[in-house]
């Protein structure tokens, strides 16, 4: 089973901003749970959070790292 964290990172893999509400809908999670996961990912600099607009996107450097480890 794929973890919710991995699912969020996969969704953010396109490098674009995604609304928290979109992540909630697509993953079937409540707002609090999505906030917990994105806050954790932000703490370790995996994602950037735009709290004012309720959006999140993958950190460009982390995306590069993921691309290198996959290939």
Order of alpha helices (4+ residues) and beta strands (2+ residues): alpha-beta-alpha-alpha-beta-beta-alpha
